[in-house]
């Protein structure tokens, strides 16, 4: 195939990438939420991710791509008139996939669909039982990414039949990184830790 065929494939890759970038802009806003309780010395958090699957991400996951859901939780002790004190943190990675049975989150079926994803519960044990005047808050950050810049680069190299590491040109590489970032959804939330009676 000549030079004209390679340029046509590069043009096709740009059109595909631009179409993916434009379609993600109309998606509903993703959000996160959590419920946290303190019982004795144990703090338990139930995080949720809402509206994380845009129509474009839904289509990609249904085509067989897996979504990587990264969750970061941080427990803070509130301090009046000063910065909150970091107590503990946890990072989780969960996989969102689609099978004939429907959506799965780490192999667990989601019968209610993907509108609200109930994420893995996290628990911390405090060093000492907190006093009645101590208050805690949990910060939750959730990020879902289905397509990475590297996988888009491999697709572009396949379309253009080139062997370069960033799919041909610096402009195309930047565009692919932008598209991959646009196909990632992220949100954060804070929730107060309530005490169990």
Backbone as CSV, one residue per row, in Angstrom:
resi,resn,N_x,N_y,N_z,CA_x,CA_y,CA_z,C_x,C_y,C_z
1,UNK,0.844,-1.169,0.000,0.000,0.000,0.000,0.887,1.228,0.000
2,UNK,0.532,2.200,-0.758,1.350,3.379,-0.914,1.135,4.422,0.163
3,UNK,1.753,5.563,-0.105,1.688,6.678,0.834,0.268,7.189,0.997
4,UNK,-0.505,7.169,-0.100,-1.882,7.660,-0.051,-2.743,6.803,0.886
5,UNK,-2.532,5.464,0.863,-3.293,4.559,1.723,-2.985,4.792,3.197
6,UNK,-1.706,5.047,3.515,-1.321,5.314,4.906,-1.949,6.609,5.392
7,UNK,-1.966,7.639,4.546,-2.583,8.911,4.930,-4.086,8.741,5.109
8,UNK,-4.710,7.912,4.300,-6.148,7.668,4.455,-6.441,6.995,5.785
9,UNK,-5.599,6.027,6.165,-5.811,5.360,7.453,-5.572,6.310,8.616
10,UNK,-4.569,7.181,8.509,-4.352,8.181,9.561,-5.558,9.089,9.677
11,UNK,-6.100,9.474,8.546,-7.307,10.304,8.555,-8.468,9.575,9.198
12,UNK,-8.583,8.278,8.908,-9.652,7.478,9.515,-9.461,7.389,11.029
13,UNK,-8.210,7.227,11.463,-7.937,7.163,12.907,-8.300,8.474,13.579
14,UNK,-7.996,9.600,12.921,-8.358,10.910,13.478,-9.867,11.081,13.562
15,UNK,-10.586,10.614,12.550,-12.049,10.721,12.560,-12.637,9.877,13.685
16,UNK,-12.131,8.644,13.853,-12.618,7.782,14.927,-12.338,8.417,16.281
17,UNK,-11.113,8.888,16.477,-10.746,9.494,17.757,-11.556,10.746,18.029
18,UNK,-11.773,11.580,17.034,-12.565,12.790,17.216,-14.012,12.454,17.523
19,UNK,-14.554,11.429,16.886,-15.929,11.003,17.170,-16.081,10.510,18.596
20,UNK,-15.097,9.751,19.080,-15.133,9.296,20.468,-15.050,10.469,21.428
21,UNK,-14.198,11.440,21.116,-14.037,12.609,21.973,-15.319,13.419,22.036
22,UNK,-15.975,13.612,20.920,-17.201,14.420,20.887,-18.357,13.715,21.577
23,UNK,-18.443,12.388,21.464,-19.588,11.688,22.034,-19.561,11.680,23.545
24,UNK,-18.390,11.724,24.176,-18.300,11.700,25.626,-18.746,12.991,26.274
25,UNK,-18.778,14.086,25.539,-19.103,15.383,26.107,-20.563,15.483,26.512
26,UNK,-21.442,14.649,25.939,-22.871,14.756,26.223,-23.322,13.861,27.373
27,UNK,-22.400,13.154,27.990,-22.768,12.183,29.013,-23.201,12.867,30.314
28,UNK,-24.023,12.137,31.083,-24.470,12.614,32.384,-23.277,12.719,33.333
29,UNK,-23.338,13.663,34.249,-22.241,13.902,35.190,-22.099,12.742,36.176
30,UNK,-20.900,12.208,36.313,-20.626,11.129,37.260,-20.535,11.700,38.669
31,UNK,-20.937,10.901,39.660,-20.831,11.338,41.053,-20.485,10.146,41.938
32,UNK,-19.991,10.460,43.118,-19.652,9.439,44.097,-20.401,9.750,45.384
33,UNK,-20.580,8.736,46.194,-21.242,8.905,47.490,-20.703,7.841,48.431
34,UNK,-20.930,8.026,49.726,-20.510,7.010,50.678,-21.342,7.109,51.950
35,UNK,-21.353,6.010,52.679,-21.972,5.926,53.997,-20.917,5.351,54.917
36,UNK,-20.645,6.022,56.037,-19.606,5.568,56.946,-20.149,5.514,58.366
37,UNK,-19.797,4.450,59.089,-20.247,4.286,60.468,-19.065,3.915,61.356
38,UNK,-19.166,4.311,62.624,-18.175,3.992,63.635,-18.849,3.147,64.700
39,UNK,-18.293,1.978,64.958,-18.800,1.093,65.989,-17.614,0.633,66.827
40,UNK,-17.515,1.129,68.048,-16.351,0.839,68.875,-15.121,1.493,68.299
41,UNK,-14.152,0.677,67.857,-12.940,1.202,67.214,-12.968,0.988,65.706
42,UNK,-14.038,0.438,65.174,-14.094,0.044,63.756,-14.896,1.058,62.937
43,UNK,-14.275,1.562,61.862,-14.934,2.461,60.910,-15.187,1.676,59.634
44,UNK,-16.453,1.628,59.203,-16.833,0.898,57.994,-17.387,1.883,56.973
45,UNK,-16.928,1.767,55.727,-17.342,2.680,54.658,-17.927,1.876,53.506
46,UNK,-19.072,2.340,53.001,-19.705,1.745,51.815,-19.727,2.810,50.710
47,UNK,-18.769,2.770,49.792,-18.748,3.757,48.707,-19.641,3.346,47.539
48,UNK,-20.102,4.342,46.800,-20.914,4.122,45.595,-20.429,5.051,44.489
49,UNK,-20.599,4.588,43.264,-20.322,5.398,42.076,-21.611,5.485,41.280
50,UNK,-22.018,6.698,40.935,-23.288,6.893,40.238,-23.052,7.532,38.869
51,UNK,-23.782,7.032,37.886,-23.740,7.548,36.506,-22.330,7.518,35.927
52,UNK,-21.586,6.457,36.210,-20.225,6.353,35.692,-20.179,5.767,34.290
53,UNK,-21.231,5.104,33.863,-21.221,4.476,32.548,-21.983,5.357,31.566
54,UNK,-21.229,6.119,30.796,-21.822,6.936,29.739,-22.215,6.019,28.582
55,UNK,-23.030,6.492,27.656,-23.384,5.638,26.506,-22.165,5.130,25.739
56,UNK,-21.140,5.967,25.607,-19.940,5.543,24.872,-19.185,4.461,25.639
57,UNK,-19.031,4.645,26.958,-18.357,3.633,27.757,-19.167,2.338,27.778
58,UNK,-20.487,2.446,27.834,-21.351,1.273,27.797,-21.103,0.485,26.516
59,UNK,-21.030,1.177,25.404,-20.797,0.506,24.123,-19.442,-0.192,24.104
60,UNK,-18.398,0.482,24.625,-17.067,-0.117,24.632,-16.999,-1.352,25.529
61,UNK,-17.623,-1.285,26.707,-17.602,-2.430,27.617,-18.397,-3.586,27.018
62,UNK,-19.533,-3.285,26.381,-20.322,-4.342,25.750,-19.578,-4.981,24.575
63,UNK,-18.653,-4.248,23.966,-17.838,-4.809,22.883,-16.729,-5.716,23.404
64,UNK,-16.529,-5.747,24.722,-15.544,-6.662,25.277,-14.407,-6.013,26.040
65,UNK,-14.317,-4.684,26.050,-13.263,-4.038,26.817,-13.654,-4.026,28.296
66,UNK,-12.681,-4.152,29.166,-12.950,-4.120,30.607,-12.676,-2.722,31.140
67,UNK,-13.465,-2.321,32.098,-13.262,-1.035,32.750,-12.502,-1.224,34.048
68,UNK,-11.517,-0.387,34.268,-10.752,-0.433,35.511,-11.284,0.662,36.427
69,UNK,-11.830,0.251,37.559,-12.427,1.162,38.526,-11.461,1.295,39.694
70,UNK,-10.885,2.489,39.853,-9.935,2.733,40.935,-10.625,3.568,41.999
71,UNK,-10.573,3.101,43.244,-11.238,3.766,44.357,-10.189,4.077,45.418
72,UNK,-10.139,5.325,45.837,-9.241,5.727,46.916,-10.081,6.296,48.046
73,UNK,-9.912,5.752,49.240,-10.657,6.189,50.413,-9.671,6.687,51.464
74,UNK,-9.982,7.816,52.073,-9.118,8.397,53.097,-9.965,8.750,54.311
75,UNK,-9.515,8.304,55.471,-10.189,8.601,56.731,-9.462,9.757,57.412
76,UNK,-10.238,10.789,57.767,-9.684,11.985,58.413,-10.346,12.178,59.775
77,UNK,-9.573,12.646,60.748,-10.113,13.059,62.045,-10.288,14.581,61.973
78,UNK,-11.504,15.026,62.241,-11.773,16.467,62.194,-11.099,17.162,63.369
79,UNK,-10.536,18.353,63.070,-9.942,19.181,64.122,-10.474,20.599,63.953
80,UNK,-11.019,21.130,65.021,-11.565,22.490,64.973,-10.443,23.503,64.780
81,UNK,-10.688,24.454,63.909,-9.782,25.573,63.662,-8.399,25.132,63.184
82,UNK,-8.316,23.961,62.576,-7.043,23.481,62.063,-7.319,22.480,60.952
83,UNK,-6.285,22.032,60.260,-6.445,21.042,59.208,-6.863,19.707,59.816
84,UNK,-7.678,18.951,59.085,-8.050,17.619,59.537,-6.809,16.726,59.556
85,UNK,-6.779,15.759,60.463,-5.630,14.861,60.606,-5.880,13.565,59.829
86,UNK,-4.899,13.179,59.027,-4.982,11.935,58.256,-4.874,10.752,59.215
87,UNK,-5.837,9.834,59.148,-5.832,8.659,60.022,-5.398,7.421,59.254
88,UNK,-6.030,7.160,58.100,-5.705,5.963,57.327,-6.239,6.138,55.912
89,UNK,-5.791,5.279,55.003,-6.296,5.330,53.626,-6.237,3.932,53.023
90,UNK,-6.979,3.763,51.944,-7.022,2.480,51.238,-7.232,2.735,49.756
91,UNK,-6.636,1.878,48.927,-6.818,1.934,47.477,-7.349,0.591,47.016
92,UNK,-8.368,0.646,46.181,-8.959,-0.561,45.626,-8.984,-0.442,44.114
93,UNK,-8.825,-1.554,43.438,-9.020,-1.603,41.992,-10.026,-2.701,41.717
94,UNK,-11.110,-2.351,41.037,-12.133,-3.312,40.681,-12.294,-3.312,39.167
95,UNK,-12.737,-4.439,38.630,-12.881,-4.588,37.184,-14.359,-4.676,36.828
96,UNK,-14.763,-3.838,35.894,-16.132,-3.832,35.384,-16.114,-4.470,34.004
97,UNK,-16.922,-5.519,33.830,-16.950,-6.235,32.548,-18.392,-6.554,32.186
98,UNK,-18.585,-6.934,30.934,-19.914,-7.294,30.453,-19.860,-8.705,29.889
99,UNK,-20.825,-9.555,30.293,-20.941,-10.916,29.773,-22.385,-11.122,29.311
100,UNK,-22.681,-12.321,28.876,-24.057,-12.625,28.456,-25.040,-12.448,29.602
101,UNK,-24.570,-12.670,30.828,-25.434,-12.533,32.006,-25.666,-11.063,32.373
102,UNK,-24.871,-10.165,31.834,-24.993,-8.739,32.142,-23.678,-8.199,32.676
103,UNK,-23.765,-7.080,33.363,-22.567,-6.444,33.916,-22.082,-7.183,35.146
104,UNK,-20.738,-7.253,35.278,-20.093,-7.853,36.439,-19.097,-6.856,37.014
105,UNK,-19.057,-6.756,38.340,-18.064,-5.938,39.033,-17.242,-6.888,39.884
106,UNK,-15.994,-7.113,39.479,-15.112,-8.099,40.113,-15.774,-9.474,40.161
107,UNK,-16.459,-9.856,39.092,-17.093,-11.160,39.000,-18.459,-11.249,39.649
108,UNK,-18.883,-10.197,40.338,-20.191,-10.173,41.019,-21.216,-9.544,40.081
109,UNK,-22.337,-10.238,39.882,-23.378,-9.731,38.995,-23.997,-8.456,39.562
110,UNK,-24.386,-7.557,38.669,-25.045,-6.310,39.047,-26.484,-6.358,38.540
111,UNK,-27.387,-6.990,39.303,-28.762,-7.140,38.825,-29.488,-5.813,38.647
112,UNK,-29.100,-4.799,39.389,-29.743,-3.489,39.273,-29.169,-2.631,38.162
113,UNK,-28.230,-3.161,37.412,-27.605,-2.394,36.341,-26.427,-1.583,36.843
114,UNK,-25.982,-0.646,36.019,-24.781,0.122,36.335,-25.074,1.580,36.681
115,UNK,-26.332,1.924,36.895,-26.663,3.300,37.283,-25.989,3.687,38.576
116,UNK,-26.044,2.800,39.569,-25.356,2.987,40.849,-24.531,1.742,41.118
117,UNK,-23.213,1.926,41.175,-22.301,0.813,41.444,-21.979,0.793,42.932
118,UNK,-22.387,-0.269,43.613,-22.027,-0.443,45.020,-20.633,-1.044,45.051
119,UNK,-19.661,-0.239,45.464,-18.263,-0.642,45.438,-17.907,-1.458,46.676
120,UNK,-16.715,-2.015,46.657,-16.272,-2.858,47.762,-16.217,-2.062,49.064
121,UNK,-16.735,-2.675,50.115,-16.755,-2.040,51.429,-15.352,-2.054,52.025
122,UNK,-15.021,-0.999,52.767,-13.711,-0.877,53.401,-13.916,-0.670,54.892
123,UNK,-13.041,-1.275,55.696,-13.126,-1.108,57.150,-11.733,-0.829,57.706
124,UNK,-11.670,0.081,58.660,-10.437,0.386,59.375,-10.674,0.153,60.864
125,UNK,-9.625,-0.251,61.567,-9.690,-0.371,63.019,-8.782,0.699,63.613
126,UNK,-9.366,1.579,64.415,-8.615,2.655,65.042,-7.739,2.102,66.155
127,UNK,-6.639,2.794,66.472,-5.725,2.346,67.525,-6.394,2.362,68.896
128,UNK,-7.204,3.374,69.147,-7.886,3.486,70.441,-9.334,3.873,70.200
129,UNK,-10.164,3.565,71.151,-11.579,3.937,71.045,-11.674,5.457,71.093
130,UNK,-12.320,6.084,70.090,-12.378,7.551,70.067,-13.312,8.103,71.138
131,UNK,-12.973,9.298,71.601,-13.814,9.975,72.580,-15.095,10.475,71.927
132,UNK,-16.066,10.820,72.761,-17.359,11.275,72.231,-17.253,12.612,71.516
133,UNK,-16.190,13.374,71.786,-16.023,14.668,71.125,-15.218,14.568,69.827
134,UNK,-14.748,13.369,69.468,-13.983,13.192,68.229,-14.925,12.878,67.071
135,UNK,-14.657,13.518,65.929,-15.475,13.312,64.735,-14.564,12.978,63.558
136,UNK,-15.094,12.136,62.659,-14.318,11.671,61.515,-15.085,11.932,60.223
137,UNK,-14.331,12.003,59.131,-14.917,12.163,57.803,-14.128,11.280,56.837
138,UNK,-14.810,10.786,55.804,-14.166,9.940,54.793,-14.217,10.652,53.452
139,UNK,-13.093,10.704,52.770,-12.985,11.246,51.412,-12.917,10.070,50.449
140,UNK,-13.798,10.055,49.443,-13.839,8.984,48.448,-13.547,9.579,47.077
141,UNK,-12.620,8.974,46.354,-12.320,9.372,44.981,-12.421,8.130,44.100
142,UNK,-13.229,8.244,43.049,-13.483,7.103,42.161,-13.112,7.509,40.736
143,UNK,-12.440,6.600,40.035,-12.071,6.844,38.632,-12.322,5.568,37.846
144,UNK,-13.007,5.698,36.726,-13.260,4.575,35.823,-12.616,4.882,34.486
145,UNK,-11.806,3.958,34.005,-11.199,4.114,32.690,-11.357,2.819,31.924
146,UNK,-11.931,2.924,30.741,-12.144,1.747,29.903,-11.063,1.648,28.843
147,UNK,-10.707,2.750,28.244,-9.719,2.763,27.171,-8.542,3.609,27.617
148,UNK,-7.328,3.110,27.411,-6.135,3.873,27.747,-5.528,4.477,26.480
149,UNK,-4.671,5.460,26.667,-3.986,6.054,25.521,-3.148,5.009,24.793
150,UNK,-2.559,4.077,25.532,-1.744,3.026,24.907,-2.592,2.126,24.013
151,UNK,-3.791,1.755,24.488,-4.634,0.886,23.661,-5.139,1.634,22.436
152,UNK,-5.448,2.921,22.585,-5.832,3.712,21.409,-4.657,3.855,20.446
153,UNK,-3.444,3.979,20.992,-2.251,4.054,20.146,-2.052,2.783,19.343
154,UNK,-2.294,1.628,19.991,-2.182,0.354,19.261,-3.219,0.287,18.145
155,UNK,-4.439,0.787,18.431,-5.466,0.801,17.399,-5.050,1.715,16.238
156,UNK,-4.491,2.875,16.560,-4.069,3.802,15.510,-2.928,3.223,14.695
157,UNK,-1.973,2.532,15.353,-0.879,1.901,14.611,-1.418,0.821,13.682
158,UNK,-2.428,0.076,14.162,-3.024,-0.947,13.319,-3.708,-0.312,12.114
159,UNK,-4.438,0.796,12.347,-5.110,1.474,11.236,-4.126,2.063,10.242
160,UNK,-3.004,2.588,10.753,-2.041,3.242,9.862,-0.920,2.317,9.419
161,UNK,-0.888,1.085,10.010,0.144,0.098,9.690,1.550,0.652,9.893
162,UNK,1.764,1.393,10.998,3.104,1.906,11.314,3.602,1.213,12.564
163,UNK,4.883,1.301,12.806,5.503,0.631,13.953,5.972,1.617,15.010
164,UNK,5.709,2.897,14.871,6.233,3.872,15.829,5.541,3.731,17.171
165,UNK,6.180,4.220,18.235,5.694,4.000,19.593,4.512,4.872,19.962
166,UNK,4.350,6.020,19.349,3.220,6.884,19.744,2.240,7.072,18.601
167,UNK,2.107,6.050,17.775,1.135,5.982,16.692,1.341,7.032,15.615
168,UNK,2.583,7.380,15.313,2.832,8.195,14.141,3.301,9.593,14.425
169,UNK,2.418,10.464,14.781,2.774,11.857,14.949,2.518,12.302,16.381
170,UNK,3.241,13.335,16.824,2.984,13.858,18.168,1.556,14.390,18.321
171,UNK,1.015,14.954,17.249,-0.348,15.487,17.318,-1.346,14.359,17.534
172,UNK,-1.177,13.252,16.811,-2.077,12.112,16.977,-1.923,11.504,18.361
173,UNK,-0.687,11.430,18.867,-0.468,10.907,20.212,-1.163,11.758,21.261
174,UNK,-1.099,13.074,21.119,-1.782,13.972,22.059,-3.291,13.816,21.958
175,UNK,-3.777,13.673,20.739,-5.215,13.488,20.546,-5.687,12.185,21.192
176,UNK,-4.899,11.120,21.036,-5.268,9.839,21.632,-5.276,9.920,23.155
177,UNK,-4.301,10.629,23.747,-4.300,10.807,25.200,-5.525,11.590,25.644
178,UNK,-5.911,12.605,24.865,-7.102,13.394,25.194,-8.366,12.545,25.113
179,UNK,-8.452,11.712,24.087,-9.623,10.845,23.938,-9.690,9.864,25.104
180,UNK,-8.543,9.259,25.469,-8.525,8.311,26.586,-8.934,8.999,27.876
181,UNK,-8.484,10.215,28.083,-8.862,10.960,29.287,-10.344,11.306,29.257
182,UNK,-10.868,11.596,28.091,-12.292,11.914,27.979,-13.143,10.681,28.249
183,UNK,-12.619,9.507,27.938,-13.354,8.270,28.185,-13.185,7.782,29.613
184,UNK,-12.484,8.531,30.443,-12.370,8.212,31.862,-13.375,9.071,32.612
185,UNK,-14.028,8.494,33.592,-14.983,9.231,34.422,-14.414,9.263,35.827
186,UNK,-14.548,10.379,36.511,-14.082,10.451,37.882,-14.978,11.359,38.698
187,UNK,-15.009,11.089,39.987,-15.816,11.878,40.906,-15.270,11.677,42.313
188,UNK,-15.605,12.606,43.193,-15.198,12.483,44.583,-16.330,12.942,45.482
189,UNK,-16.268,12.502,46.730,-17.297,12.868,47.711,-16.702,12.755,49.102
190,UNK,-17.355,13.401,50.051,-16.991,13.298,51.465,-18.236,12.902,52.238
191,UNK,-18.054,12.079,53.254,-19.193,11.731,54.111,-18.734,11.705,55.565
192,UNK,-19.590,12.207,56.418,-19.317,12.181,57.856,-19.498,10.768,58.378
193,UNK,-18.680,10.404,59.345,-18.778,9.097,59.969,-19.789,9.196,61.115
194,UNK,-20.869,8.427,61.000,-21.880,8.438,62.064,-21.575,7.319,63.064
195,UNK,-21.966,7.544,64.307,-21.706,6.562,65.358,-22.877,5.611,65.509
196,UNK,-22.548,4.346,65.671,-23.571,3.339,65.948,-23.910,3.410,67.432
197,UNK,-25.189,3.304,67.805,-25.548,3.369,69.228,-25.006,2.164,70.004
